[in-house]
Amino acid sequence: MTQSPAAIRSALRTDVLIVGGGLAGLSLAVALGRAGLDVTVAERSDLSTMVVPEFDGRVTAVAYASWRLLDAIGAWRYMEEYAQPILDIRVTDGDAPVFLNFDHRALGNEPFGYLVENRHLRLGLLRALADLGTVRLVHPAEIDGMDVVPGGVNARLTGSGGIRAALAVAADGRQSPLREAAGIGLVGHRYAETGIVTTIEHEHDHRGIAHERFLPAGPFAILPLTGNRSSLVWSEKHAVAKALLALDDAAFNAEIMRRMDGFLGEVRAVGPRFSYPYAVHVAEKFAGDRLALVGDAAHGIHPIAGQGLNLGWRDVAALAELVVDAARLGLDVGSPLLLERYDRWRRVDTLTLAAVTDALNTLFTNDVAPVRLARDAGLALVNRIDPLKRFFMQHARGTVGELPRLLKGDAL
């Protein structure tokens, strides 16, 4: 059900308050609501604009394990017609003759994952949320403050009443006001590169192949979308990226073609161009007093492996499992013990992936000849050793490590 903040005049009671209606927050709401918990989502923007969303070029690589989660919570059926399977992944290092090729058939019939435009992901989650009678969506709504009280939290909405919940979840983005109000700091740093993101149309069929091309400035990723389209994630030094973004369409397309060597034929950018500075950040802890952090509020990593939102879905799967299991036992879903378990579960995985992506970026942006030769030898070696190759393919699918039930495709 959807409510405006003005409709809430007195304290509303709910099991879990999720602050932020992005992809991670909505996924958690659907997972918890489907398991029977009373959930309220407070989102600052007006989500009614998502009824007929326009193409904006934003795309997410949904890893296989994340697809399992979306399917298990009943949301994938609203997205699958817009999804492009990732069948192969090819990694090349500049003009080096060696390359690394991952073929999904080495692991069975399922793809590595799917490419889906963010508008279809969000609309699918909203449709899945509308199927439930246990989730309340309040928008547009600003949280004016939140107090921890015995047995829960009292959140105040600007211009209306409040919400009382046993647990609050910060899904409110990289600059999370809830995280900052809880006094939870960040560690991390900025990179020397800017990411340019756009969608391209091309002459030849991409055949479901995702290309990760490492150029001296950073990764140049060509990710397959439905039709003869791909999402382009293009890394350049800040000044170069600024100059590229200022080019007219013809010159911008020529720069793309120069880096692609024509393997997809004629190419042109369609839709808007986005840019953002690369950075890595990890919260000092993923939980506070009656508070859990998920998604960008908890972490952000280099996009070199395309795992950013997938890391957020791993948060969602872990927290949902802990909360649902506690609720079914009649336990406090916001207890310190539960939140400590969540923090331990998610921090190790997050810190590991943040360190790996940071190291890969450092390795592949180093154009010193001995380093370049060593990494090319490494690519060739991995390509020839099947057990090692399968290990990296499992990582690309997100199926390595201690997986919560939703990431295995099991219902809560």
C-alpha positions as CSV (number, residue, x, y, z in Angstrom):
1,M,0.0,0.0,0.0
2,T,1.2,3.6,-0.7
3,Q,0.7,6.5,1.6
4,S,1.8,10.1,1.6
5,P,3.6,11.4,4.7
6,A,0.7,13.8,5.3
7,A,-1.6,10.8,5.9
8,I,0.5,9.7,8.9
9,R,-0.7,11.9,11.8
10,S,0.3,9.8,14.8
11,A,3.0,7.2,15.4
12,L,2.7,4.3,13.0
13,R,3.9,1.0,14.3
14,T,5.9,-1.4,12.1
15,D,8.3,-4.3,12.5
16,V,11.0,-2.8,10.2
17,L,11.4,0.7,8.9
18,I,13.5,0.9,5.7
19,V,14.8,4.3,4.9
20,G,15.4,4.5,1.1
21,G,13.4,3.1,-1.8
22,G,16.3,2.3,-4.1
23,L,16.9,-1.1,-5.5
24,A,18.5,-2.5,-2.3
25,G,15.8,-1.0,0.0
26,L,12.9,-2.2,-2.2
27,S,14.4,-5.7,-2.5
28,L,14.7,-6.0,1.3
29,A,11.1,-4.7,1.7
30,V,9.8,-7.4,-0.7
31,A,11.8,-10.1,0.9
32,L,10.6,-9.3,4.5
33,G,7.0,-8.6,3.4
34,R,6.8,-11.8,1.5
35,A,7.8,-13.6,4.8
36,G,5.0,-11.9,6.6
37,L,6.7,-9.1,8.4
38,D,5.1,-5.6,8.7
39,V,7.4,-3.3,6.8
40,T,7.4,0.4,6.1
41,V,9.6,2.0,3.4
42,A,10.2,5.8,3.6
43,E,11.5,7.2,0.3
44,R,12.4,10.8,-0.2
45,S,11.4,10.9,-3.9
46,D,8.0,10.5,-5.5
47,L,7.9,6.9,-6.7
48,S,4.7,7.5,-8.7
49,T,7.0,8.8,-11.5
50,M,8.1,5.1,-11.9
51,V,4.7,4.1,-13.3
52,V,5.9,4.6,-16.9
53,P,9.6,5.1,-16.5
54,E,11.6,6.6,-19.4
55,F,14.9,5.1,-20.6
56,D,17.7,6.8,-18.9
57,G,20.7,4.5,-19.7
58,R,21.2,3.2,-16.2
59,V,21.9,-0.5,-16.2
60,T,22.8,-3.2,-13.6
61,A,24.6,-6.5,-14.1
62,V,22.6,-8.9,-12.1
63,A,24.8,-11.8,-11.0
64,Y,23.4,-15.3,-11.1
65,A,23.1,-15.5,-7.3
66,S,21.3,-12.1,-7.3
67,W,18.9,-13.4,-10.0
68,R,18.1,-16.3,-7.6
69,L,17.2,-13.8,-4.9
70,L,15.0,-11.7,-7.2
71,D,13.3,-14.9,-8.4
72,A,12.8,-16.2,-4.8
73,I,11.1,-13.0,-3.7
74,G,8.7,-13.1,-6.6
75,A,10.1,-10.0,-8.4
76,W,11.9,-11.6,-11.4
77,R,8.8,-12.4,-13.3
78,Y,8.2,-8.7,-13.8
79,M,11.7,-8.1,-15.1
80,E,12.7,-11.2,-17.2
81,E,11.3,-10.0,-20.5
82,Y,13.7,-7.0,-20.3
83,A,16.8,-9.1,-19.3
84,Q,19.7,-10.0,-21.5
85,P,21.6,-13.1,-20.4
86,I,25.4,-12.9,-20.0
87,L,26.6,-16.0,-21.8
88,D,30.3,-15.4,-22.0
89,I,32.8,-13.0,-20.4
90,R,36.0,-12.0,-22.3
91,V,38.8,-10.2,-20.7
92,T,41.6,-8.5,-22.8
93,D,44.5,-6.4,-21.8
94,G,44.9,-3.6,-24.3
95,D,46.4,-4.8,-27.6
96,A,47.9,-8.0,-26.1
97,P,47.3,-11.1,-28.2
98,V,46.2,-13.2,-25.1
99,F,42.8,-13.1,-23.6
100,L,40.7,-14.8,-20.9
101,N,37.4,-16.3,-22.0
102,F,34.7,-17.5,-19.6
103,D,32.0,-19.7,-21.3
104,H,28.8,-20.3,-19.2
105,R,28.5,-23.8,-20.6
106,A,31.5,-24.9,-18.5
107,L,29.3,-24.6,-15.4
108,G,26.0,-25.8,-16.9
109,N,23.2,-24.2,-18.8
110,E,22.6,-21.1,-16.7
111,P,24.2,-17.7,-17.6
112,F,26.6,-15.8,-15.5
113,G,23.8,-13.3,-14.9
114,Y,21.7,-10.8,-16.7
115,L,21.9,-7.1,-17.8
116,V,18.7,-5.2,-16.9
117,E,18.0,-1.5,-17.1
118,N,17.5,0.0,-13.7
119,R,14.1,1.3,-14.6
120,H,12.8,-2.2,-15.2
121,L,14.4,-3.5,-12.0
122,R,12.8,-0.8,-9.9
123,L,9.4,-1.1,-11.6
124,G,9.5,-4.9,-11.1
125,L,10.2,-4.5,-7.4
126,L,7.4,-2.0,-7.0
127,R,5.0,-4.4,-8.7
128,A,6.2,-7.2,-6.5
129,L,5.7,-4.9,-3.4
130,A,2.2,-4.1,-4.6
131,D,1.4,-7.8,-4.5
132,L,1.9,-7.8,-0.7
133,G,-0.4,-6.6,2.0
134,T,2.3,-6.3,4.6
135,V,4.5,-3.5,3.1
136,R,3.7,0.2,3.4
137,L,5.4,2.6,1.1
138,V,5.5,6.2,2.3
139,H,6.7,8.8,-0.3
140,P,7.8,11.4,-0.8
141,A,9.0,11.4,2.8
142,E,12.0,12.9,4.7
143,I,13.2,11.4,8.0
144,D,13.6,14.5,10.3
145,G,15.3,12.5,13.0
146,M,15.3,9.2,14.8
147,D,15.5,8.3,18.5
148,V,16.4,5.0,20.0
149,V,13.9,4.1,22.7
150,P,13.4,0.9,24.8
151,G,12.5,-1.9,22.3
152,G,12.8,0.1,19.1
153,V,13.2,3.4,17.4
154,N,11.0,6.5,16.9
155,A,11.5,8.1,13.5
156,R,10.0,11.5,12.7
157,L,8.8,12.4,9.3
158,T,9.0,16.0,8.1
159,G,5.6,17.7,8.2
160,S,3.7,14.7,9.7
161,G,3.7,12.1,12.4
162,G,6.2,9.4,13.2
163,I,7.0,5.8,12.8
164,R,7.8,3.3,15.6
165,A,9.8,0.3,14.5
166,A,11.8,-2.5,16.2
167,L,14.5,-2.1,13.6
168,A,15.6,0.7,11.2
169,V,17.5,0.0,8.0
170,A,19.6,2.6,6.3
171,A,19.3,2.1,2.6
172,D,19.6,5.8,1.9
173,G,22.7,5.8,-0.2
174,R,26.4,6.7,-0.1
175,Q,25.8,9.9,1.8
176,S,23.4,8.1,4.2
177,P,22.0,10.6,6.8
178,L,21.0,7.7,9.0
179,R,24.6,6.4,9.1
180,E,26.0,9.8,9.8
181,A,23.4,10.4,12.6
182,A,24.4,7.1,14.2
183,G,28.0,8.2,14.2
184,I,29.3,5.5,12.0
185,G,32.3,6.6,9.9
186,L,33.7,5.5,6.6
187,V,37.1,4.4,5.4
188,G,38.1,4.6,1.8
189,H,39.6,6.7,-0.9
190,R,39.0,8.2,-4.3
191,Y,40.6,7.0,-7.5
192,A,42.2,9.0,-10.2
193,E,39.6,8.0,-12.8
194,T,36.1,9.1,-13.7
195,G,33.6,6.6,-15.1
196,I,31.6,7.5,-18.2
197,V,28.4,5.5,-18.6
198,T,26.2,5.4,-21.7
199,T,24.3,3.0,-23.9
200,I,25.4,2.2,-27.4
201,E,23.7,0.7,-30.5
202,H,25.9,-1.4,-32.7
203,E,25.8,-3.0,-36.1
204,H,26.7,-6.6,-35.2
205,D,25.1,-9.0,-32.7
206,H,26.8,-9.1,-29.3
207,R,25.9,-12.8,-28.9
208,G,25.5,-12.3,-25.1
209,I,29.2,-11.7,-24.6
210,A,30.4,-9.2,-21.9
211,H,33.7,-7.6,-22.8
212,E,36.1,-6.2,-20.2
213,R,38.9,-4.5,-22.0
214,F,41.7,-3.1,-19.9
215,L,43.1,0.1,-21.4
216,P,45.9,2.2,-19.8
217,A,43.4,4.6,-18.2
218,G,41.3,1.7,-16.7
219,P,38.5,-0.8,-17.7
220,F,36.4,-0.3,-20.8
221,A,33.5,-2.6,-20.4
222,I,30.9,-3.4,-23.1
223,L,27.9,-5.2,-21.5
224,P,25.2,-6.8,-23.6
225,L,21.6,-5.5,-23.5
226,T,18.5,-6.6,-25.3
227,G,18.6,-6.0,-29.0
228,N,21.7,-4.8,-30.7
229,R,22.5,-2.6,-27.7
230,S,25.2,-2.6,-25.0
231,S,25.9,-0.6,-21.9
232,L,29.3,1.0,-21.9
233,V,31.3,1.7,-18.7
234,W,34.4,3.6,-19.7
235,S,37.2,4.7,-17.4
236,E,39.4,7.7,-18.0
237,K,41.5,10.2,-16.0
238,H,39.3,13.1,-14.7
239,A,40.5,15.7,-17.3
240,V,40.2,13.3,-20.2
241,A,36.7,12.3,-19.2
242,K,35.6,15.9,-18.9
243,A,36.8,16.6,-22.4
244,L,35.2,13.5,-23.8
245,L,31.8,14.3,-22.2
246,A,32.0,17.8,-23.9
247,L,32.3,16.3,-27.4
248,D,29.5,16.5,-29.9
249,D,27.8,13.2,-30.8
250,A,29.9,12.5,-33.9
251,A,33.2,13.0,-32.1
252,F,32.1,11.1,-29.1
253,N,31.0,8.1,-31.2
254,A,34.4,8.3,-33.1
255,E,36.2,8.0,-29.7
256,I,34.1,4.9,-28.8
257,M,34.8,3.3,-32.2
258,R,38.6,3.9,-31.8
259,R,38.6,2.0,-28.5
260,M,36.4,-0.9,-29.8
261,D,38.4,-1.7,-33.0
262,G,35.2,-2.2,-34.9
263,F,34.4,-5.7,-33.6
264,L,30.7,-4.8,-33.2
265,G,30.6,-2.8,-36.5
266,E,29.3,0.7,-36.6
267,V,28.5,2.1,-33.1
268,R,26.7,5.1,-31.8
269,A,25.8,6.3,-28.3
270,V,22.1,6.5,-27.6
271,G,20.5,8.1,-24.5
272,P,22.2,10.3,-22.0
273,R,25.8,10.2,-20.9
274,F,26.6,9.9,-17.2
275,S,29.8,10.3,-15.3
276,Y,30.9,9.8,-11.7
277,P,34.3,9.8,-9.9
278,Y,35.4,6.3,-8.8
279,A,35.8,5.8,-5.1
280,V,35.8,3.0,-2.5
281,H,34.2,3.3,0.9
282,V,33.3,0.8,3.6
283,A,31.4,1.7,6.8
284,E,33.4,1.2,10.0
285,K,30.6,-1.1,11.1
286,F,27.4,-2.3,9.3
287,A,25.1,-2.0,12.3
288,G,24.4,0.3,15.2
289,D,21.9,0.6,18.0
290,R,18.6,-0.7,16.4
291,L,20.1,0.1,12.9
292,A,21.5,-2.0,10.0
293,L,23.2,-0.6,6.9
294,V,22.6,-2.1,3.4
295,G,23.8,-1.2,-0.1
296,D,25.6,2.1,-0.7
297,A,25.0,3.2,2.9
298,A,27.4,0.4,3.9
299,H,29.9,0.2,1.0
300,G,30.9,1.2,-2.5
301,I,33.6,-0.4,-4.5
302,H,35.4,0.0,-7.8
303,P,33.2,-1.1,-10.7
304,I,35.9,-3.2,-12.3
305,A,34.1,-6.4,-11.5
306,G,30.5,-5.1,-11.8
307,Q,29.6,-6.2,-8.3
308,G,28.4,-3.0,-6.6
309,L,24.7,-3.7,-6.4
310,N,25.3,-7.4,-6.2
311,L,27.1,-6.7,-3.0
312,G,24.0,-4.8,-1.8
313,W,21.8,-7.8,-2.6
314,R,24.1,-9.9,-0.5
315,D,23.4,-7.5,2.4
316,V,19.7,-7.9,1.7
317,A,19.8,-11.7,1.6
318,A,21.8,-11.9,4.9
319,L,19.7,-9.4,6.8
320,A,16.4,-10.7,5.6
321,E,17.4,-14.3,6.7
322,L,18.4,-13.1,10.2
323,V,15.3,-11.0,10.7
324,V,12.8,-13.5,9.4
325,D,14.3,-16.3,11.4
326,A,14.3,-14.2,14.6
327,A,10.6,-13.1,14.0
328,R,9.5,-16.7,13.6
329,L,11.1,-17.6,16.9
330,G,9.3,-14.7,18.6
331,L,12.7,-12.9,19.1
332,D,13.5,-9.2,18.9
333,V,14.3,-8.4,15.3
334,G,16.4,-5.4,16.3
335,S,18.4,-7.0,19.1
336,P,22.2,-6.4,19.5
337,L,22.9,-10.1,19.0
338,L,21.2,-10.2,15.6
339,L,22.9,-7.0,14.5
340,E,26.3,-8.2,15.6
341,R,25.7,-11.4,13.6
342,Y,24.8,-9.3,10.5
343,D,27.8,-7.1,10.9
344,R,30.2,-10.1,11.1
345,W,28.6,-11.9,8.2
346,R,28.7,-9.0,5.8
347,R,31.9,-7.1,6.7
348,V,34.3,-10.0,5.8
349,D,32.8,-10.5,2.4
350,T,32.7,-6.7,1.7
351,L,36.2,-6.0,2.8
352,T,37.5,-8.9,0.8
353,L,35.8,-7.8,-2.4
354,A,36.8,-4.1,-1.9
355,A,40.4,-5.2,-1.5
356,V,40.3,-7.4,-4.6
357,T,38.8,-4.8,-6.8
358,D,41.2,-2.2,-5.5
359,A,44.1,-4.5,-6.3
360,L,42.9,-5.3,-9.7
361,N,42.4,-1.7,-10.6
362,T,46.0,-1.0,-9.5
363,L,47.3,-3.9,-11.4
364,F,45.6,-3.2,-14.7
365,T,46.2,0.6,-14.7
366,N,49.9,0.0,-14.4
367,D,51.4,0.3,-17.9
368,V,55.0,-0.5,-16.9
369,A,56.3,-3.2,-19.3
370,P,57.3,-5.9,-16.7
371,V,53.9,-5.5,-15.0
372,R,52.0,-5.7,-18.3
373,L,53.9,-8.8,-19.3
374,A,53.3,-10.5,-15.9
375,R,49.5,-9.8,-16.0
376,D,49.2,-11.0,-19.6
377,A,51.0,-14.2,-18.6
378,G,48.5,-14.5,-15.7
379,L,45.5,-14.2,-18.0
380,A,46.9,-16.8,-20.3
381,L,47.6,-19.2,-17.4
382,V,44.1,-18.9,-16.0
383,N,42.7,-19.4,-19.4
384,R,44.5,-22.8,-19.7
385,I,43.9,-24.2,-16.2
386,D,40.3,-25.4,-16.0
387,P,39.9,-25.7,-12.2
388,L,41.2,-22.2,-11.7
389,K,39.1,-20.9,-14.5
390,R,35.9,-22.4,-13.0
391,F,36.8,-20.8,-9.6
392,F,36.8,-17.4,-11.2
393,M,33.6,-18.1,-13.1
394,Q,31.9,-19.1,-9.8
395,H,33.0,-15.7,-8.4
396,A,31.5,-13.9,-11.4
397,R,28.2,-15.7,-10.7
398,G,28.3,-14.7,-7.0
399,T,28.1,-18.3,-5.9
400,V,31.2,-18.6,-3.7
401,G,31.3,-18.3,0.1
402,E,28.7,-18.6,2.8
403,L,25.5,-17.8,0.9
404,P,22.2,-16.9,2.6
405,R,19.2,-18.9,1.5
406,L,17.8,-16.3,-0.9
407,L,21.1,-16.3,-2.9
408,K,20.7,-20.1,-3.2
409,G,17.2,-19.5,-4.6
410,D,15.5,-20.9,-1.5
411,A,12.5,-19.1,0.0
412,L,12.8,-17.7,3.5
